[in-house]
Amino acid sequence: MSVLEMQLAAIKEITKLEDENALREVLEHLAKISSKEEQKPLNLSQHYNKVKEQYGNVLQKLAQ
């Protein structure tokens, strides 16, 4: 799924929400993600060993 497709899917799901608290939570989460992205890039390599321990078999199957 491309980024554009994911954006459209997210918008579609958000438009279904009618609960004000849920929408507020989504907006707060998006603002939090946006501010983190502006501050520094994600460094996922620091989590590699932990992910490898937990999901090593799954990652190996995906690689095949």
Phi and psi restraints in degrees (range 20) as a CNS / XPLOR table:
assign (resid 1 and name C) (resid 2 and name N)
       (resid 2 and name CA) (resid 2 and name C) 1.0 -76.3 20.0 2
assign (resid 2 and name N) (resid 2 and name CA)
       (resid 2 and name C) (resid 3 and name N) 1.0 167.6 20.0 2
assign (resid 2 and name C) (resid 3 and name N)
       (resid 3 and name CA) (resid 3 and name C) 1.0 -61.6 20.0 2
assign (resid 3 and name N) (resid 3 and name CA)
       (resid 3 and name C) (resid 4 and name N) 1.0 -43.0 20.0 2
assign (resid 3 and name C) (resid 4 and name N)
       (resid 4 and name CA) (resid 4 and name C) 1.0 -61.4 20.0 2
assign (resid 4 and name N) (resid 4 and name CA)
       (resid 4 and name C) (resid 5 and name N) 1.0 -42.4 20.0 2
assign (resid 4 and name C) (resid 5 and name N)
       (resid 5 and name CA) (resid 5 and name C) 1.0 -63.7 20.0 2
assign (resid 5 and name N) (resid 5 and name CA)
       (resid 5 and name C) (resid 6 and name N) 1.0 -39.5 20.0 2
assign (resid 5 and name C) (resid 6 and name N)
       (resid 6 and name CA) (resid 6 and name C) 1.0 -66.6 20.0 2
assign (resid 6 and name N) (resid 6 and name CA)
       (resid 6 and name C) (resid 7 and name N) 1.0 -39.6 20.0 2
assign (resid 6 and name C) (resid 7 and name N)
       (resid 7 and name CA) (resid 7 and name C) 1.0 -61.9 20.0 2
assign (resid 7 and name N) (resid 7 and name CA)
       (resid 7 and name C) (resid 8 and name N) 1.0 -45.3 20.0 2
assign (resid 7 and name C) (resid 8 and name N)
       (resid 8 and name CA) (resid 8 and name C) 1.0 -64.6 20.0 2
assign (resid 8 and name N) (resid 8 and name CA)
       (resid 8 and name C) (resid 9 and name N) 1.0 -39.7 20.0 2
assign (resid 8 and name C) (resid 9 and name N)
       (resid 9 and name CA) (resid 9 and name C) 1.0 -64.0 20.0 2
assign (resid 9 and name N) (resid 9 and name CA)
       (resid 9 and name C) (resid 10 and name N) 1.0 -41.1 20.0 2
assign (resid 9 and name C) (resid 10 and name N)
       (resid 10 and name CA) (resid 10 and name C) 1.0 -64.2 20.0 2
assign (resid 10 and name N) (resid 10 and name CA)
       (resid 10 and name C) (resid 11 and name N) 1.0 -43.8 20.0 2
assign (resid 10 and name C) (resid 11 and name N)
       (resid 11 and name CA) (resid 11 and name C) 1.0 -62.6 20.0 2
assign (resid 11 and name N) (resid 11 and name CA)
       (resid 11 and name C) (resid 12 and name N) 1.0 -41.8 20.0 2
assign (resid 11 and name C) (resid 12 and name N)
       (resid 12 and name CA) (resid 12 and name C) 1.0 -60.2 20.0 2
assign (resid 12 and name N) (resid 12 and name CA)
       (resid 12 and name C) (resid 13 and name N) 1.0 -44.2 20.0 2
assign (resid 12 and name C) (resid 13 and name N)
       (resid 13 and name CA) (resid 13 and name C) 1.0 -68.5 20.0 2
assign (resid 13 and name N) (resid 13 and name CA)
       (resid 13 and name C) (resid 14 and name N) 1.0 -38.0 20.0 2
assign (resid 13 and name C) (resid 14 and name N)
       (resid 14 and name CA) (resid 14 and name C) 1.0 -65.4 20.0 2
assign (resid 14 and name N) (resid 14 and name CA)
       (resid 14 and name C) (resid 15 and name N) 1.0 -38.3 20.0 2
assign (resid 14 and name C) (resid 15 and name N)
       (resid 15 and name CA) (resid 15 and name C) 1.0 -67.4 20.0 2
assign (resid 15 and name N) (resid 15 and name CA)
       (resid 15 and name C) (resid 16 and name N) 1.0 -18.9 20.0 2
assign (resid 15 and name C) (resid 16 and name N)
       (resid 16 and name CA) (resid 16 and name C) 1.0 -77.5 20.0 2
assign (resid 16 and name N) (resid 16 and name CA)
       (resid 16 and name C) (resid 17 and name N) 1.0 -22.0 20.0 2
assign (resid 16 and name C) (resid 17 and name N)
       (resid 17 and name CA) (resid 17 and name C) 1.0 -71.3 20.0 2
assign (resid 17 and name N) (resid 17 and name CA)
       (resid 17 and name C) (resid 18 and name N) 1.0 134.6 20.0 2
assign (resid 17 and name C) (resid 18 and name N)
       (resid 18 and name CA) (resid 18 and name C) 1.0 -119.8 20.0 2
assign (resid 18 and name N) (resid 18 and name CA)
       (resid 18 and name C) (resid 19 and name N) 1.0 -11.9 20.0 2
assign (resid 18 and name C) (resid 19 and name N)
       (resid 19 and name CA) (resid 19 and name C) 1.0 -78.7 20.0 2
assign (resid 19 and name N) (resid 19 and name CA)
       (resid 19 and name C) (resid 20 and name N) 1.0 120.4 20.0 2
assign (resid 19 and name C) (resid 20 and name N)
       (resid 20 and name CA) (resid 20 and name C) 1.0 -60.3 20.0 2
assign (resid 20 and name N) (resid 20 and name CA)
       (resid 20 and name C) (resid 21 and name N) 1.0 -40.2 20.0 2
assign (resid 20 and name C) (resid 21 and name N)
       (resid 21 and name CA) (resid 21 and name C) 1.0 -65.3 20.0 2
assign (resid 21 and name N) (resid 21 and name CA)
       (resid 21 and name C) (resid 22 and name N) 1.0 -39.4 20.0 2
assign (resid 21 and name C) (resid 22 and name N)
       (resid 22 and name CA) (resid 22 and name C) 1.0 -64.4 20.0 2
assign (resid 22 and name N) (resid 22 and name CA)
       (resid 22 and name C) (resid 23 and name N) 1.0 -43.8 20.0 2
assign (resid 22 and name C) (resid 23 and name N)
       (resid 23 and name CA) (resid 23 and name C) 1.0 -63.8 20.0 2
assign (resid 23 and name N) (resid 23 and name CA)
       (resid 23 and name C) (resid 24 and name N) 1.0 -40.5 20.0 2
assign (resid 23 and name C) (resid 24 and name N)
       (resid 24 and name CA) (resid 24 and name C) 1.0 -62.4 20.0 2
assign (resid 24 and name N) (resid 24 and name CA)
       (resid 24 and name C) (resid 25 and name N) 1.0 -41.5 20.0 2
assign (resid 24 and name C) (resid 25 and name N)
       (resid 25 and name CA) (resid 25 and name C) 1.0 -63.4 20.0 2
assign (resid 25 and name N) (resid 25 and name CA)
       (resid 25 and name C) (resid 26 and name N) 1.0 -41.5 20.0 2
assign (resid 25 and name C) (resid 26 and name N)
       (resid 26 and name CA) (resid 26 and name C) 1.0 -62.5 20.0 2
assign (resid 26 and name N) (resid 26 and name CA)
       (resid 26 and name C) (resid 27 and name N) 1.0 -46.4 20.0 2
assign (resid 26 and name C) (resid 27 and name N)
       (resid 27 and name CA) (resid 27 and name C) 1.0 -61.6 20.0 2
assign (resid 27 and name N) (resid 27 and name CA)
       (resid 27 and name C) (resid 28 and name N) 1.0 -42.3 20.0 2
assign (resid 27 and name C) (resid 28 and name N)
       (resid 28 and name CA) (resid 28 and name C) 1.0 -63.4 20.0 2
assign (resid 28 and name N) (resid 28 and name CA)
       (resid 28 and name C) (resid 29 and name N) 1.0 -41.4 20.0 2
assign (resid 28 and name C) (resid 29 and name N)
       (resid 29 and name CA) (resid 29 and name C) 1.0 -64.7 20.0 2
assign (resid 29 and name N) (resid 29 and name CA)
       (resid 29 and name C) (resid 30 and name N) 1.0 -43.5 20.0 2
assign (resid 29 and name C) (resid 30 and name N)
       (resid 30 and name CA) (resid 30 and name C) 1.0 -63.1 20.0 2
assign (resid 30 and name N) (resid 30 and name CA)
       (resid 30 and name C) (resid 31 and name N) 1.0 -40.5 20.0 2
assign (resid 30 and name C) (resid 31 and name N)
       (resid 31 and name CA) (resid 31 and name C) 1.0 -64.2 20.0 2
assign (resid 31 and name N) (resid 31 and name CA)
       (resid 31 and name C) (resid 32 and name N) 1.0 -40.2 20.0 2
assign (resid 31 and name C) (resid 32 and name N)
       (resid 32 and name CA) (resid 32 and name C) 1.0 -63.8 20.0 2
assign (resid 32 and name N) (resid 32 and name CA)
       (resid 32 and name C) (resid 33 and name N) 1.0 -45.6 20.0 2
assign (resid 32 and name C) (resid 33 and name N)
       (resid 33 and name CA) (resid 33 and name C) 1.0 -62.7 20.0 2
assign (resid 33 and name N) (resid 33 and name CA)
       (resid 33 and name C) (resid 34 and name N) 1.0 -44.2 20.0 2
assign (resid 33 and name C) (resid 34 and name N)
       (resid 34 and name CA) (resid 34 and name C) 1.0 -61.8 20.0 2
assign (resid 34 and name N) (resid 34 and name CA)
       (resid 34 and name C) (resid 35 and name N) 1.0 -43.2 20.0 2
assign (resid 34 and name C) (resid 35 and name N)
       (resid 35 and name CA) (resid 35 and name C) 1.0 -69.1 20.0 2
assign (resid 35 and name N) (resid 35 and name CA)
       (resid 35 and name C) (resid 36 and name N) 1.0 -34.3 20.0 2
assign (resid 35 and name C) (resid 36 and name N)
       (resid 36 and name CA) (resid 36 and name C) 1.0 -67.2 20.0 2
assign (resid 36 and name N) (resid 36 and name CA)
       (resid 36 and name C) (resid 37 and name N) 1.0 -39.4 20.0 2
assign (resid 36 and name C) (resid 37 and name N)
       (resid 37 and name CA) (resid 37 and name C) 1.0 -65.5 20.0 2
assign (resid 37 and name N) (resid 37 and name CA)
       (resid 37 and name C) (resid 38 and name N) 1.0 -33.9 20.0 2
assign (resid 37 and name C) (resid 38 and name N)
       (resid 38 and name CA) (resid 38 and name C) 1.0 -72.5 20.0 2
assign (resid 38 and name N) (resid 38 and name CA)
       (resid 38 and name C) (resid 39 and name N) 1.0 -29.7 20.0 2
assign (resid 38 and name C) (resid 39 and name N)
       (resid 39 and name CA) (resid 39 and name C) 1.0 -78.7 20.0 2
assign (resid 39 and name N) (resid 39 and name CA)
       (resid 39 and name C) (resid 40 and name N) 1.0 -47.0 20.0 2
assign (resid 39 and name C) (resid 40 and name N)
       (resid 40 and name CA) (resid 40 and name C) 1.0 -159.8 20.0 2
assign (resid 40 and name N) (resid 40 and name CA)
       (resid 40 and name C) (resid 41 and name N) 1.0 152.8 20.0 2
assign (resid 40 and name C) (resid 41 and name N)
       (resid 41 and name CA) (resid 41 and name C) 1.0 -73.3 20.0 2
assign (resid 41 and name N) (resid 41 and name CA)
       (resid 41 and name C) (resid 42 and name N) 1.0 153.4 20.0 2
assign (resid 41 and name C) (resid 42 and name N)
       (resid 42 and name CA) (resid 42 and name C) 1.0 -72.5 20.0 2
assign (resid 42 and name N) (resid 42 and name CA)
       (resid 42 and name C) (resid 43 and name N) 1.0 136.1 20.0 2
assign (resid 42 and name C) (resid 43 and name N)
       (resid 43 and name CA) (resid 43 and name C) 1.0 -114.2 20.0 2
assign (resid 43 and name N) (resid 43 and name CA)
       (resid 43 and name C) (resid 44 and name N) 1.0 87.3 20.0 2
assign (resid 43 and name C) (resid 44 and name N)
       (resid 44 and name CA) (resid 44 and name C) 1.0 -78.9 20.0 2
assign (resid 44 and name N) (resid 44 and name CA)
       (resid 44 and name C) (resid 45 and name N) 1.0 -16.1 20.0 2
assign (resid 44 and name C) (resid 45 and name N)
       (resid 45 and name CA) (resid 45 and name C) 1.0 -63.2 20.0 2
assign (resid 45 and name N) (resid 45 and name CA)
       (resid 45 and name C) (resid 46 and name N) 1.0 -24.5 20.0 2
assign (resid 45 and name C) (resid 46 and name N)
       (resid 46 and name CA) (resid 46 and name C) 1.0 -67.9 20.0 2
assign (resid 46 and name N) (resid 46 and name CA)
       (resid 46 and name C) (resid 47 and name N) 1.0 -19.1 20.0 2
assign (resid 46 and name C) (resid 47 and name N)
       (resid 47 and name CA) (resid 47 and name C) 1.0 -99.0 20.0 2
assign (resid 47 and name N) (resid 47 and name CA)
       (resid 47 and name C) (resid 48 and name N) 1.0 2.1 20.0 2
assign (resid 47 and name C) (resid 48 and name N)
       (resid 48 and name CA) (resid 48 and name C) 1.0 -57.2 20.0 2
assign (resid 48 and name N) (resid 48 and name CA)
       (resid 48 and name C) (resid 49 and name N) 1.0 -49.6 20.0 2
assign (resid 48 and name C) (resid 49 and name N)
       (resid 49 and name CA) (resid 49 and name C) 1.0 -62.5 20.0 2
assign (resid 49 and name N) (resid 49 and name CA)
       (resid 49 and name C) (resid 50 and name N) 1.0 -41.3 20.0 2
assign (resid 49 and name C) (resid 50 and name N)
       (resid 50 and name CA) (resid 50 and name C) 1.0 -64.7 20.0 2
assign (resid 50 and name N) (resid 50 and name CA)
       (resid 50 and name C) (resid 51 and name N) 1.0 -44.3 20.0 2
assign (resid 50 and name C) (resid 51 and name N)
       (resid 51 and name CA) (resid 51 and name C) 1.0 -64.5 20.0 2
assign (resid 51 and name N) (resid 51 and name CA)
       (resid 51 and name C) (resid 52 and name N) 1.0 -41.1 20.0 2
assign (resid 51 and name C) (resid 52 and name N)
       (resid 52 and name CA) (resid 52 and name C) 1.0 -61.9 20.0 2
assign (resid 52 and name N) (resid 52 and name CA)
       (resid 52 and name C) (resid 53 and name N) 1.0 -40.6 20.0 2
assign (resid 52 and name C) (resid 53 and name N)
       (resid 53 and name CA) (resid 53 and name C) 1.0 -65.1 20.0 2
assign (resid 53 and name N) (resid 53 and name CA)
       (resid 53 and name C) (resid 54 and name N) 1.0 -43.8 20.0 2
assign (resid 53 and name C) (resid 54 and name N)
       (resid 54 and name CA) (resid 54 and name C) 1.0 -77.4 20.0 2
assign (resid 54 and name N) (resid 54 and name CA)
       (resid 54 and name C) (resid 55 and name N) 1.0 -39.2 20.0 2
assign (resid 54 and name C) (resid 55 and name N)
       (resid 55 and name CA) (resid 55 and name C) 1.0 -124.1 20.0 2
assign (resid 55 and name N) (resid 55 and name CA)
       (resid 55 and name C) (resid 56 and name N) 1.0 26.0 20.0 2
assign (resid 55 and name C) (resid 56 and name N)
       (resid 56 and name CA) (resid 56 and name C) 1.0 -55.1 20.0 2
assign (resid 56 and name N) (resid 56 and name CA)
       (resid 56 and name C) (resid 57 and name N) 1.0 -46.0 20.0 2
assign (resid 56 and name C) (resid 57 and name N)
       (resid 57 and name CA) (resid 57 and name C) 1.0 -65.8 20.0 2
assign (resid 57 and name N) (resid 57 and name CA)
       (resid 57 and name C) (resid 58 and name N) 1.0 -40.3 20.0 2
assign (resid 57 and name C) (resid 58 and name N)
       (resid 58 and name CA) (resid 58 and name C) 1.0 -65.7 20.0 2
assign (resid 58 and name N) (resid 58 and name CA)
       (resid 58 and name C) (resid 59 and name N) 1.0 -44.1 20.0 2
assign (resid 58 and name C) (resid 59 and name N)
       (resid 59 and name CA) (resid 59 and name C) 1.0 -62.9 20.0 2
assign (resid 59 and name N) (resid 59 and name CA)
       (resid 59 and name C) (resid 60 and name N) 1.0 -38.6 20.0 2
assign (resid 59 and name C) (resid 60 and name N)
       (resid 60 and name CA) (resid 60 and name C) 1.0 -64.6 20.0 2
assign (resid 60 and name N) (resid 60 and name CA)
       (resid 60 and name C) (resid 61 and name N) 1.0 -42.0 20.0 2
assign (resid 60 and name C) (resid 61 and name N)
       (resid 61 and name CA) (resid 61 and name C) 1.0 -65.9 20.0 2
assign (resid 61 and name N) (resid 61 and name CA)
       (resid 61 and name C) (resid 62 and name N) 1.0 -39.0 20.0 2
assign (resid 61 and name C) (resid 62 and name N)
       (resid 62 and name CA) (resid 62 and name C) 1.0 -65.1 20.0 2
assign (resid 62 and name N) (resid 62 and name CA)
       (resid 62 and name C) (resid 63 and name N) 1.0 -35.3 20.0 2
assign (resid 62 and name C) (resid 63 and name N)
       (resid 63 and name CA) (resid 63 and name C) 1.0 -67.9 20.0 2
assign (resid 63 and name N) (resid 63 and name CA)
       (resid 63 and name C) (resid 64 and name N) 1.0 -27.1 20.0 2
